[in-house]
Amino acid sequence: MENDNYTVQFSLENDRSKVIQESIMQVKAALEEKGYNPVNQIVGYIISGDPTYITSYKDARKLIRQIERDEILEELVKFYFNNK
């Protein structure tokens, strides 16, 4: 290796963030396809923890339950702050 004067950073956090973002978008799409308002449904889920706010269509309920609610909220806040 010619240039070994730099350090490559490895971060599982970035990978986890991408997984969460992709999952939220898949859940959003499934909710829309079933005719639900995804904002209302996801907020209801985050506040209550009740998975029945999320449709089981396309395994959306299973998908969202693999993510902690605080992680979902963190990603939503980061997205909001980055786009203001």
PyMOL Python script that loads the backbone (N, CA, C, O; Angstrom):
from pymol import cmd

cmd.read_pdbstr("""\
ATOM      1  N   MET A   1       0.836  -1.169   0.000  1.00  0.00           N
ATOM      2  CA  MET A   1       0.000   0.000   0.000  1.00  0.00           C
ATOM      3  C   MET A   1       0.883   1.235   0.000  1.00  0.00           C
ATOM      4  O   MET A   1       1.802   1.346   0.812  1.00  0.00           O
ATOM      5  N   GLU A   2       0.610   2.156  -0.901  1.00  0.00           N
ATOM      6  CA  GLU A   2       1.461   3.334  -1.007  1.00  0.00           C
ATOM      7  C   GLU A   2       1.167   4.385   0.044  1.00  0.00           C
ATOM      8  O   GLU A   2       2.088   4.919   0.661  1.00  0.00           O
ATOM      9  N   ASN A   3      -0.109   4.689   0.255  1.00  0.00           N
ATOM     10  CA  ASN A   3      -0.448   5.767   1.177  1.00  0.00           C
ATOM     11  C   ASN A   3      -1.139   5.197   2.401  1.00  0.00           C
ATOM     12  O   ASN A   3      -2.353   4.990   2.404  1.00  0.00           O
ATOM     13  N   ASP A   4      -0.367   4.951   3.423  1.00  0.00           N
ATOM     14  CA  ASP A   4      -0.950   4.437   4.663  1.00  0.00           C
ATOM     15  C   ASP A   4      -0.872   5.483   5.770  1.00  0.00           C
ATOM     16  O   ASP A   4      -0.791   5.147   6.951  1.00  0.00           O
ATOM     17  N   ASN A   5      -0.898   6.758   5.374  1.00  0.00           N
ATOM     18  CA  ASN A   5      -0.846   7.851   6.332  1.00  0.00           C
ATOM     19  C   ASN A   5      -2.223   8.358   6.742  1.00  0.00           C
ATOM     20  O   ASN A   5      -2.325   9.406   7.381  1.00  0.00           O
ATOM     21  N   TYR A   6      -3.270   7.647   6.393  1.00  0.00           N
ATOM     22  CA  TYR A   6      -4.605   8.076   6.783  1.00  0.00           C
ATOM     23  C   TYR A   6      -5.331   6.907   7.442  1.00  0.00           C
ATOM     24  O   TYR A   6      -4.961   5.743   7.284  1.00  0.00           O
ATOM     25  N   THR A   7      -6.342   7.247   8.161  1.00  0.00           N
ATOM     26  CA  THR A   7      -7.127   6.245   8.870  1.00  0.00           C
ATOM     27  C   THR A   7      -8.521   6.190   8.272  1.00  0.00           C
ATOM     28  O   THR A   7      -9.178   7.216   8.099  1.00  0.00           O
ATOM     29  N   VAL A   8      -8.954   5.010   7.968  1.00  0.00           N
ATOM     30  CA  VAL A   8     -10.308   4.813   7.473  1.00  0.00           C
ATOM     31  C   VAL A   8     -11.214   4.608   8.672  1.00  0.00           C
ATOM     32  O   VAL A   8     -10.918   3.812   9.563  1.00  0.00           O
ATOM     33  N   GLN A   9     -12.323   5.339   8.684  1.00  0.00           N
ATOM     34  CA  GLN A   9     -13.259   5.195   9.793  1.00  0.00           C
ATOM     35  C   GLN A   9     -14.350   4.203   9.429  1.00  0.00           C
ATOM     36  O   GLN A   9     -14.867   4.202   8.312  1.00  0.00           O
ATOM     37  N   PHE A  10     -14.680   3.379  10.375  1.00  0.00           N
ATOM     38  CA  PHE A  10     -15.745   2.388  10.221  1.00  0.00           C
ATOM     39  C   PHE A  10     -16.844   2.742  11.211  1.00  0.00           C
ATOM     40  O   PHE A  10     -16.581   2.964  12.393  1.00  0.00           O
ATOM     41  N   SER A  11     -18.073   2.792  10.720  1.00  0.00           N
ATOM     42  CA  SER A  11     -19.166   3.166  11.610  1.00  0.00           C
ATOM     43  C   SER A  11     -20.384   2.306  11.350  1.00  0.00           C
ATOM     44  O   SER A  11     -20.966   2.338  10.265  1.00  0.00           O
ATOM     45  N   LEU A  12     -20.763   1.539  12.355  1.00  0.00           N
ATOM     46  CA  LEU A  12     -22.005   0.772  12.252  1.00  0.00           C
ATOM     47  C   LEU A  12     -23.210   1.687  12.382  1.00  0.00           C
ATOM     48  O   LEU A  12     -24.298   1.351  11.913  1.00  0.00           O
ATOM     49  N   GLU A  13     -23.028   2.842  13.016  1.00  0.00           N
ATOM     50  CA  GLU A  13     -24.123   3.783  13.209  1.00  0.00           C
ATOM     51  C   GLU A  13     -24.687   4.244  11.866  1.00  0.00           C
ATOM     52  O   GLU A  13     -25.904   4.328  11.705  1.00  0.00           O
ATOM     53  N   ASN A  14     -23.814   4.543  10.900  1.00  0.00           N
ATOM     54  CA  ASN A  14     -24.279   4.975   9.588  1.00  0.00           C
ATOM     55  C   ASN A  14     -25.057   3.868   8.895  1.00  0.00           C
ATOM     56  O   ASN A  14     -26.076   4.133   8.256  1.00  0.00           O
ATOM     57  N   ASP A  15     -24.591   2.636   9.014  1.00  0.00           N
ATOM     58  CA  ASP A  15     -25.294   1.508   8.418  1.00  0.00           C
ATOM     59  C   ASP A  15     -26.657   1.321   9.073  1.00  0.00           C
ATOM     60  O   ASP A  15     -27.646   1.083   8.380  1.00  0.00           O
ATOM     61  N   ARG A  16     -26.721   1.424  10.367  1.00  0.00           N
ATOM     62  CA  ARG A  16     -27.978   1.273  11.100  1.00  0.00           C
ATOM     63  C   ARG A  16     -28.943   2.392  10.712  1.00  0.00           C
ATOM     64  O   ARG A  16     -30.140   2.159  10.547  1.00  0.00           O
ATOM     65  N   SER A  17     -28.423   3.585  10.570  1.00  0.00           N
ATOM     66  CA  SER A  17     -29.236   4.725  10.176  1.00  0.00           C
ATOM     67  C   SER A  17     -29.877   4.483   8.808  1.00  0.00           C
ATOM     68  O   SER A  17     -31.057   4.775   8.612  1.00  0.00           O
ATOM     69  N   LYS A  18     -29.112   3.960   7.883  1.00  0.00           N
ATOM     70  CA  LYS A  18     -29.632   3.670   6.539  1.00  0.00           C
ATOM     71  C   LYS A  18     -30.712   2.588   6.589  1.00  0.00           C
ATOM     72  O   LYS A  18     -31.726   2.692   5.899  1.00  0.00           O
ATOM     73  N   VAL A  19     -30.504   1.577   7.382  1.00  0.00           N
ATOM     74  CA  VAL A  19     -31.495   0.506   7.534  1.00  0.00           C
ATOM     75  C   VAL A  19     -32.797   1.069   8.085  1.00  0.00           C
ATOM     76  O   VAL A  19     -33.879   0.728   7.607  1.00  0.00           O
ATOM     77  N   ILE A  20     -32.693   1.932   9.091  1.00  0.00           N
ATOM     78  CA  ILE A  20     -33.879   2.532   9.690  1.00  0.00           C
ATOM     79  C   ILE A  20     -34.604   3.410   8.669  1.00  0.00           C
ATOM     80  O   ILE A  20     -35.827   3.341   8.547  1.00  0.00           O
ATOM     81  N   GLN A  21     -33.865   4.221   7.951  1.00  0.00           N
ATOM     82  CA  GLN A  21     -34.474   5.093   6.942  1.00  0.00           C
ATOM     83  C   GLN A  21     -35.201   4.283   5.876  1.00  0.00           C
ATOM     84  O   GLN A  21     -36.332   4.604   5.510  1.00  0.00           O
ATOM     85  N   GLU A  22     -34.559   3.246   5.386  1.00  0.00           N
ATOM     86  CA  GLU A  22     -35.177   2.400   4.363  1.00  0.00           C
ATOM     87  C   GLU A  22     -36.425   1.707   4.907  1.00  0.00           C
ATOM     88  O   GLU A  22     -37.427   1.583   4.202  1.00  0.00           O
ATOM     89  N   SER A  23     -36.363   1.265   6.134  1.00  0.00           N
ATOM     90  CA  SER A  23     -37.508   0.593   6.752  1.00  0.00           C
ATOM     91  C   SER A  23     -38.684   1.547   6.903  1.00  0.00           C
ATOM     92  O   SER A  23     -39.825   1.184   6.613  1.00  0.00           O
ATOM     93  N   ILE A  24     -38.409   2.761   7.356  1.00  0.00           N
ATOM     94  CA  ILE A  24     -39.471   3.755   7.506  1.00  0.00           C
ATOM     95  C   ILE A  24     -40.125   4.026   6.158  1.00  0.00           C
ATOM     96  O   ILE A  24     -41.348   4.140   6.076  1.00  0.00           O
ATOM     97  N   MET A  25     -39.341   4.127   5.125  1.00  0.00           N
ATOM     98  CA  MET A  25     -39.900   4.403   3.797  1.00  0.00           C
ATOM     99  C   MET A  25     -40.729   3.217   3.282  1.00  0.00           C
ATOM    100  O   MET A  25     -41.738   3.419   2.606  1.00  0.00           O
ATOM    101  N   GLN A  26     -40.317   2.007   3.589  1.00  0.00           N
ATOM    102  CA  GLN A  26     -41.101   0.826   3.195  1.00  0.00           C
ATOM    103  C   GLN A  26     -42.423   0.782   3.951  1.00  0.00           C
ATOM    104  O   GLN A  26     -43.460   0.446   3.380  1.00  0.00           O
ATOM    105  N   VAL A  27     -42.384   1.119   5.224  1.00  0.00           N
ATOM    106  CA  VAL A  27     -43.603   1.160   6.035  1.00  0.00           C
ATOM    107  C   VAL A  27     -44.521   2.258   5.501  1.00  0.00           C
ATOM    108  O   VAL A  27     -45.726   2.048   5.369  1.00  0.00           O
ATOM    109  N   LYS A  28     -43.968   3.408   5.198  1.00  0.00           N
ATOM    110  CA  LYS A  28     -44.745   4.522   4.641  1.00  0.00           C
ATOM    111  C   LYS A  28     -45.446   4.093   3.360  1.00  0.00           C
ATOM    112  O   LYS A  28     -46.635   4.359   3.183  1.00  0.00           O
ATOM    113  N   ALA A  29     -44.724   3.437   2.472  1.00  0.00           N
ATOM    114  CA  ALA A  29     -45.300   3.000   1.202  1.00  0.00           C
ATOM    115  C   ALA A  29     -46.435   2.002   1.419  1.00  0.00           C
ATOM    116  O   ALA A  29     -47.471   2.084   0.760  1.00  0.00           O
ATOM    117  N   ALA A  30     -46.242   1.068   2.335  1.00  0.00           N
ATOM    118  CA  ALA A  30     -47.279   0.069   2.614  1.00  0.00           C
ATOM    119  C   ALA A  30     -48.524   0.734   3.185  1.00  0.00           C
ATOM    120  O   ALA A  30     -49.642   0.376   2.813  1.00  0.00           O
ATOM    121  N   LEU A  31     -48.344   1.694   4.080  1.00  0.00           N
ATOM    122  CA  LEU A  31     -49.480   2.412   4.652  1.00  0.00           C
ATOM    123  C   LEU A  31     -50.235   3.185   3.569  1.00  0.00           C
ATOM    124  O   LEU A  31     -51.466   3.167   3.531  1.00  0.00           O
ATOM    125  N   GLU A  32     -49.505   3.852   2.703  1.00  0.00           N
ATOM    126  CA  GLU A  32     -50.138   4.599   1.613  1.00  0.00           C
ATOM    127  C   GLU A  32     -50.898   3.670   0.669  1.00  0.00           C
ATOM    128  O   GLU A  32     -52.015   3.976   0.253  1.00  0.00           O
ATOM    129  N   GLU A  33     -50.295   2.547   0.338  1.00  0.00           N
ATOM    130  CA  GLU A  33     -50.952   1.592  -0.559  1.00  0.00           C
ATOM    131  C   GLU A  33     -52.271   1.087   0.015  1.00  0.00           C
ATOM    132  O   GLU A  33     -53.208   0.797  -0.729  1.00  0.00           O
ATOM    133  N   LYS A  34     -52.341   0.984   1.334  1.00  0.00           N
ATOM    134  CA  LYS A  34     -53.570   0.519   1.981  1.00  0.00           C
ATOM    135  C   LYS A  34     -54.542   1.668   2.276  1.00  0.00           C
ATOM    136  O   LYS A  34     -55.620   1.445   2.828  1.00  0.00           O
ATOM    137  N   GLY A  35     -54.163   2.888   1.909  1.00  0.00           N
ATOM    138  CA  GLY A  35     -55.055   4.031   2.058  1.00  0.00           C
ATOM    139  C   GLY A  35     -54.968   4.755   3.385  1.00  0.00           C
ATOM    140  O   GLY A  35     -55.835   5.571   3.696  1.00  0.00           O
ATOM    141  N   TYR A  36     -53.948   4.477   4.170  1.00  0.00           N
ATOM    142  CA  TYR A  36     -53.767   5.139   5.459  1.00  0.00           C
ATOM    143  C   TYR A  36     -52.890   6.381   5.307  1.00  0.00           C
ATOM    144  O   TYR A  36     -52.102   6.487   4.368  1.00  0.00           O
ATOM    145  N   ASN A  37     -53.040   7.313   6.239  1.00  0.00           N
ATOM    146  CA  ASN A  37     -52.162   8.469   6.311  1.00  0.00           C
ATOM    147  C   ASN A  37     -50.918   8.019   7.094  1.00  0.00           C
ATOM    148  O   ASN A  37     -51.008   7.773   8.297  1.00  0.00           O
ATOM    149  N   PRO A  38     -49.760   7.910   6.427  1.00  0.00           N
ATOM    150  CA  PRO A  38     -48.579   7.366   7.110  1.00  0.00           C
ATOM    151  C   PRO A  38     -48.095   8.218   8.278  1.00  0.00           C
ATOM    152  O   PRO A  38     -47.571   7.677   9.251  1.00  0.00           O
ATOM    153  N   VAL A  39     -48.257   9.522   8.205  1.00  0.00           N
ATOM    154  CA  VAL A  39     -47.820  10.383   9.312  1.00  0.00           C
ATOM    155  C   VAL A  39     -48.633  10.053  10.562  1.00  0.00           C
ATOM    156  O   VAL A  39     -48.074   9.815  11.633  1.00  0.00           O
ATOM    157  N   ASN A  40     -49.955  10.043  10.414  1.00  0.00           N
ATOM    158  CA  ASN A  40     -50.810   9.753  11.571  1.00  0.00           C
ATOM    159  C   ASN A  40     -50.533   8.375  12.142  1.00  0.00           C
ATOM    160  O   ASN A  40     -50.460   8.213  13.360  1.00  0.00           O
ATOM    161  N   GLN A  41     -50.379   7.392  11.288  1.00  0.00           N
ATOM    162  CA  GLN A  41     -50.193   6.029  11.751  1.00  0.00           C
ATOM    163  C   GLN A  41     -48.846   5.837  12.446  1.00  0.00           C
ATOM    164  O   GLN A  41     -48.766   5.179  13.484  1.00  0.00           O
ATOM    165  N   ILE A  42     -47.800   6.406  11.879  1.00  0.00           N
ATOM    166  CA  ILE A  42     -46.467   6.253  12.469  1.00  0.00           C
ATOM    167  C   ILE A  42     -46.382   7.022  13.780  1.00  0.00           C
ATOM    168  O   ILE A  42     -45.786   6.538  14.742  1.00  0.00           O
ATOM    169  N   VAL A  43     -46.970   8.213  13.831  1.00  0.00           N
ATOM    170  CA  VAL A  43     -46.996   8.975  15.089  1.00  0.00           C
ATOM    171  C   VAL A  43     -47.752   8.184  16.155  1.00  0.00           C
ATOM    172  O   VAL A  43     -47.297   8.080  17.294  1.00  0.00           O
ATOM    173  N   GLY A  44     -48.903   7.628  15.785  1.00  0.00           N
ATOM    174  CA  GLY A  44     -49.662   6.813  16.732  1.00  0.00           C
ATOM    175  C   GLY A  44     -48.846   5.654  17.269  1.00  0.00           C
ATOM    176  O   GLY A  44     -48.898   5.340  18.458  1.00  0.00           O
ATOM    177  N   TYR A  45     -48.093   5.022  16.384  1.00  0.00           N
ATOM    178  CA  TYR A  45     -47.238   3.907  16.802  1.00  0.00           C
ATOM    179  C   TYR A  45     -46.130   4.384  17.740  1.00  0.00           C
ATOM    180  O   TYR A  45     -45.880   3.763  18.772  1.00  0.00           O
ATOM    181  N   ILE A  46     -45.471   5.481  17.386  1.00  0.00           N
ATOM    182  CA  ILE A  46     -44.361   5.978  18.212  1.00  0.00           C
ATOM    183  C   ILE A  46     -44.861   6.361  19.601  1.00  0.00           C
ATOM    184  O   ILE A  46     -44.219   6.039  20.601  1.00  0.00           O
ATOM    185  N   ILE A  47     -45.990   7.038  19.668  1.00  0.00           N
ATOM    186  CA  ILE A  47     -46.510   7.496  20.956  1.00  0.00           C
ATOM    187  C   ILE A  47     -46.984   6.334  21.826  1.00  0.00           C
ATOM    188  O   ILE A  47     -46.683   6.273  23.018  1.00  0.00           O
ATOM    189  N   SER A  48     -47.723   5.421  21.219  1.00  0.00           N
ATOM    190  CA  SER A  48     -48.368   4.366  22.014  1.00  0.00           C
ATOM    191  C   SER A  48     -47.575   3.073  22.122  1.00  0.00           C
ATOM    192  O   SER A  48     -47.684   2.346  23.109  1.00  0.00           O
ATOM    193  N   GLY A  49     -46.777   2.791  21.100  1.00  0.00           N
ATOM    194  CA  GLY A  49     -46.089   1.506  21.050  1.00  0.00           C
ATOM    195  C   GLY A  49     -46.987   0.390  20.547  1.00  0.00           C
ATOM    196  O   GLY A  49     -46.572  -0.767  20.494  1.00  0.00           O
ATOM    197  N   ASP A  50     -48.214   0.730  20.178  1.00  0.00           N
ATOM    198  CA  ASP A  50     -49.188  -0.253  19.702  1.00  0.00           C
ATOM    199  C   ASP A  50     -48.932  -0.560  18.223  1.00  0.00           C
ATOM    200  O   ASP A  50     -49.137   0.303  17.369  1.00  0.00           O
ATOM    201  N   PRO A  51     -48.491  -1.765  17.917  1.00  0.00           N
ATOM    202  CA  PRO A  51     -48.144  -2.103  16.533  1.00  0.00           C
ATOM    203  C   PRO A  51     -49.351  -2.154  15.592  1.00  0.00           C
ATOM    204  O   PRO A  51     -49.178  -2.188  14.374  1.00  0.00           O
ATOM    205  N   THR A  52     -50.568  -2.160  16.139  1.00  0.00           N
ATOM    206  CA  THR A  52     -51.732  -2.212  15.245  1.00  0.00           C
ATOM    207  C   THR A  52     -51.958  -0.902  14.498  1.00  0.00           C
ATOM    208  O   THR A  52     -52.811  -0.842  13.613  1.00  0.00           O
ATOM    209  N   TYR A  53     -51.214   0.145  14.833  1.00  0.00           N
ATOM    210  CA  TYR A  53     -51.249   1.373  14.034  1.00  0.00           C
ATOM    211  C   TYR A  53     -50.605   1.159  12.669  1.00  0.00           C
ATOM    212  O   TYR A  53     -50.832   1.934  11.740  1.00  0.00           O
ATOM    213  N   ILE A  54     -49.807   0.113  12.554  1.00  0.00           N
ATOM    214  CA  ILE A  54     -49.079  -0.178  11.317  1.00  0.00           C
ATOM    215  C   ILE A  54     -49.699  -1.404  10.661  1.00  0.00           C
ATOM    216  O   ILE A  54     -49.914  -2.427  11.310  1.00  0.00           O
ATOM    217  N   THR A  55     -49.979  -1.290   9.382  1.00  0.00           N
ATOM    218  CA  THR A  55     -50.560  -2.399   8.642  1.00  0.00           C
ATOM    219  C   THR A  55     -49.604  -3.589   8.585  1.00  0.00           C
ATOM    220  O   THR A  55     -48.384  -3.428   8.613  1.00  0.00           O
ATOM    221  N   SER A  56     -50.175  -4.760   8.506  1.00  0.00           N
ATOM    222  CA  SER A  56     -49.337  -5.952   8.334  1.00  0.00           C
ATOM    223  C   SER A  56     -49.044  -6.202   6.845  1.00  0.00           C
ATOM    224  O   SER A  56     -48.271  -7.095   6.499  1.00  0.00           O
ATOM    225  N   TYR A  57     -49.663  -5.413   5.982  1.00  0.00           N
ATOM    226  CA  TYR A  57     -49.460  -5.510   4.540  1.00  0.00           C
ATOM    227  C   TYR A  57     -47.972  -5.348   4.211  1.00  0.00           C
ATOM    228  O   TYR A  57     -47.309  -4.441   4.714  1.00  0.00           O
ATOM    229  N   LYS A  58     -47.472  -6.224   3.376  1.00  0.00           N
ATOM    230  CA  LYS A  58     -46.056  -6.232   2.969  1.00  0.00           C
ATOM    231  C   LYS A  58     -45.108  -6.304   4.176  1.00  0.00           C
ATOM    232  O   LYS A  58     -43.997  -5.775   4.131  1.00  0.00           O
ATOM    233  N   ASP A  59     -45.554  -6.955   5.243  1.00  0.00           N
ATOM    234  CA  ASP A  59     -44.749  -7.134   6.464  1.00  0.00           C
ATOM    235  C   ASP A  59     -44.302  -5.822   7.103  1.00  0.00           C
ATOM    236  O   ASP A  59     -43.279  -5.779   7.787  1.00  0.00           O
ATOM    237  N   ALA A  60     -45.072  -4.748   6.879  1.00  0.00           N
ATOM    238  CA  ALA A  60     -44.697  -3.443   7.430  1.00  0.00           C
ATOM    239  C   ALA A  60     -44.661  -3.474   8.956  1.00  0.00           C
ATOM    240  O   ALA A  60     -43.758  -2.904   9.569  1.00  0.00           O
ATOM    241  N   ARG A  61     -45.628  -4.130   9.562  1.00  0.00           N
ATOM    242  CA  ARG A  61     -45.681  -4.200  11.034  1.00  0.00           C
ATOM    243  C   ARG A  61     -44.455  -4.931  11.573  1.00  0.00           C
ATOM    244  O   ARG A  61     -43.831  -4.493  12.540  1.00  0.00           O
ATOM    245  N   LYS A  62     -44.125  -6.032  10.944  1.00  0.00           N
ATOM    246  CA  LYS A  62     -42.950  -6.806  11.363  1.00  0.00           C
ATOM    247  C   LYS A  62     -41.676  -5.967  11.196  1.00  0.00           C
ATOM    248  O   LYS A  62     -40.788  -5.983  12.048  1.00  0.00           O
ATOM    249  N   LEU A  63     -41.613  -5.250  10.099  1.00  0.00           N
ATOM    250  CA  LEU A  63     -40.448  -4.430   9.792  1.00  0.00           C
ATOM    251  C   LEU A  63     -40.253  -3.324  10.832  1.00  0.00           C
ATOM    252  O   LEU A  63     -39.147  -3.123  11.334  1.00  0.00           O
ATOM    253  N   ILE A  64     -41.331  -2.616  11.147  1.00  0.00           N
ATOM    254  CA  ILE A  64     -41.192  -1.493  12.079  1.00  0.00           C
ATOM    255  C   ILE A  64     -40.915  -1.970  13.502  1.00  0.00           C
ATOM    256  O   ILE A  64     -40.278  -1.258  14.277  1.00  0.00           O
ATOM    257  N   ARG A  65     -41.379  -3.149  13.849  1.00  0.00           N
ATOM    258  CA  ARG A  65     -41.146  -3.658  15.206  1.00  0.00           C
ATOM    259  C   ARG A  65     -39.696  -4.102  15.408  1.00  0.00           C
ATOM    260  O   ARG A  65     -39.278  -4.339  16.541  1.00  0.00           O
ATOM    261  N   GLN A  66     -38.931  -4.215  14.331  1.00  0.00           N
ATOM    262  CA  GLN A  66     -37.516  -4.566  14.442  1.00  0.00           C
ATOM    263  C   GLN A  66     -36.657  -3.353  14.821  1.00  0.00           C
ATOM    264  O   GLN A  66     -35.454  -3.469  15.054  1.00  0.00           O
ATOM    265  N   ILE A  67     -37.313  -2.185  14.876  1.00  0.00           N
ATOM    266  CA  ILE A  67     -36.611  -0.940  15.196  1.00  0.00           C
ATOM    267  C   ILE A  67     -37.195  -0.387  16.492  1.00  0.00           C
ATOM    268  O   ILE A  67     -38.414  -0.345  16.661  1.00  0.00           O
ATOM    269  N   GLU A  68     -36.344   0.028  17.383  1.00  0.00           N
ATOM    270  CA  GLU A  68     -36.810   0.651  18.620  1.00  0.00           C
ATOM    271  C   GLU A  68     -37.481   1.989  18.277  1.00  0.00           C
ATOM    272  O   GLU A  68     -37.032   2.706  17.383  1.00  0.00           O
ATOM    273  N   ARG A  69     -38.537   2.306  18.985  1.00  0.00           N
ATOM    274  CA  ARG A  69     -39.267   3.548  18.710  1.00  0.00           C
ATOM    275  C   ARG A  69     -38.383   4.772  18.879  1.00  0.00           C
ATOM    276  O   ARG A  69     -38.522   5.732  18.122  1.00  0.00           O
ATOM    277  N   ASP A  70     -37.481   4.766  19.847  1.00  0.00           N
ATOM    278  CA  ASP A  70     -36.598   5.921  20.025  1.00  0.00           C
ATOM    279  C   ASP A  70     -35.641   6.077  18.839  1.00  0.00           C
ATOM    280  O   ASP A  70     -35.240   7.194  18.513  1.00  0.00           O
ATOM    281  N   GLU A  71     -35.277   4.973  18.198  1.00  0.00           N
ATOM    282  CA  GLU A  71     -34.423   5.053  17.010  1.00  0.00           C
ATOM    283  C   GLU A  71     -35.187   5.682  15.847  1.00  0.00           C
ATOM    284  O   GLU A  71     -34.627   6.469  15.083  1.00  0.00           O
ATOM    285  N   ILE A  72     -36.460   5.332  15.717  1.00  0.00           N
ATOM    286  CA  ILE A  72     -37.287   5.928  14.667  1.00  0.00           C
ATOM    287  C   ILE A  72     -37.384   7.429  14.895  1.00  0.00           C
ATOM    288  O   ILE A  72     -37.185   8.222  13.974  1.00  0.00           O
ATOM    289  N   LEU A  73     -37.689   7.808  16.116  1.00  0.00           N
ATOM    290  CA  LEU A  73     -37.813   9.219  16.456  1.00  0.00           C
ATOM    291  C   LEU A  73     -36.503   9.962  16.200  1.00  0.00           C
ATOM    292  O   LEU A  73     -36.506  11.070  15.665  1.00  0.00           O
ATOM    293  N   GLU A  74     -35.398   9.354  16.580  1.00  0.00           N
ATOM    294  CA  GLU A  74     -34.090   9.984  16.355  1.00  0.00           C
ATOM    295  C   GLU A  74     -33.853  10.232  14.869  1.00  0.00           C
ATOM    296  O   GLU A  74     -33.398  11.311  14.488  1.00  0.00           O
ATOM    297  N   GLU A  75     -34.155   9.253  14.034  1.00  0.00           N
ATOM    298  CA  GLU A  75     -33.968   9.421  12.587  1.00  0.00           C
ATOM    299  C   GLU A  75     -34.869  10.512  12.023  1.00  0.00           C
ATOM    300  O   GLU A  75     -34.449  11.280  11.158  1.00  0.00           O
ATOM    301  N   LEU A  76     -36.095  10.583  12.503  1.00  0.00           N
ATOM    302  CA  LEU A  76     -37.023  11.613  12.034  1.00  0.00           C
ATOM    303  C   LEU A  76     -36.549  13.003  12.433  1.00  0.00           C
ATOM    304  O   LEU A  76     -36.632  13.936  11.635  1.00  0.00           O
ATOM    305  N   VAL A  77     -36.055  13.152  13.651  1.00  0.00           N
ATOM    306  CA  VAL A  77     -35.557  14.451  14.111  1.00  0.00           C
ATOM    307  C   VAL A  77     -34.302  14.838  13.331  1.00  0.00           C
ATOM    308  O   VAL A  77     -34.166  15.987  12.910  1.00  0.00           O
ATOM    309  N   LYS A  78     -33.385  13.893  13.135  1.00  0.00           N
ATOM    310  CA  LYS A  78     -32.168  14.180  12.351  1.00  0.00           C
ATOM    311  C   LYS A  78     -32.546  14.617  10.942  1.00  0.00           C
ATOM    312  O   LYS A  78     -31.981  15.578  10.421  1.00  0.00           O
ATOM    313  N   PHE A  79     -33.487  13.927  10.326  1.00  0.00           N
ATOM    314  CA  PHE A  79     -33.922  14.278   8.977  1.00  0.00           C
ATOM    315  C   PHE A  79     -34.502  15.697   8.959  1.00  0.00           C
ATOM    316  O   PHE A  79     -34.187  16.492   8.073  1.00  0.00           O
ATOM    317  N   TYR A  80     -35.335  16.002   9.929  1.00  0.00           N
ATOM    318  CA  TYR A  80     -35.949  17.330  10.017  1.00  0.00           C
ATOM    319  C   TYR A  80     -34.885  18.401  10.178  1.00  0.00           C
ATOM    320  O   TYR A  80     -34.915  19.407   9.469  1.00  0.00           O
ATOM    321  N   PHE A  81     -33.950  18.210  11.090  1.00  0.00           N
ATOM    322  CA  PHE A  81     -32.911  19.217  11.318  1.00  0.00           C
ATOM    323  C   PHE A  81     -32.008  19.391  10.100  1.00  0.00           C
ATOM    324  O   PHE A  81     -31.585  20.506   9.795  1.00  0.00           O
ATOM    325  N   ASN A  82     -31.716  18.307   9.413  1.00  0.00           N
ATOM    326  CA  ASN A  82     -30.841  18.391   8.239  1.00  0.00           C
ATOM    327  C   ASN A  82     -31.511  19.060   7.044  1.00  0.00           C
ATOM    328  O   ASN A  82     -30.835  19.487   6.108  1.00  0.00           O
ATOM    329  N   ASN A  83     -32.828  19.149   7.076  1.00  0.00           N
ATOM    330  CA  ASN A  83     -33.547  19.751   5.946  1.00  0.00           C
ATOM    331  C   ASN A  83     -34.126  21.111   6.277  1.00  0.00           C
ATOM    332  O   ASN A  83     -34.985  21.609   5.549  1.00  0.00           O
ATOM    333  N   LYS A  84     -33.678  21.715   7.348  1.00  0.00           N
ATOM    334  CA  LYS A  84     -34.112  23.070   7.712  1.00  0.00           C
ATOM    335  C   LYS A  84     -33.030  24.057   7.469  1.00  0.00           C
ATOM    336  O   LYS A  84     -33.214  25.248   7.717  1.00  0.00           O
TER     337      LYS A  84
END
""", "prot")
cmd.dss("prot")
cmd.show_as("cartoon", "prot")
cmd.util.cbc("prot")
cmd.orient("prot")
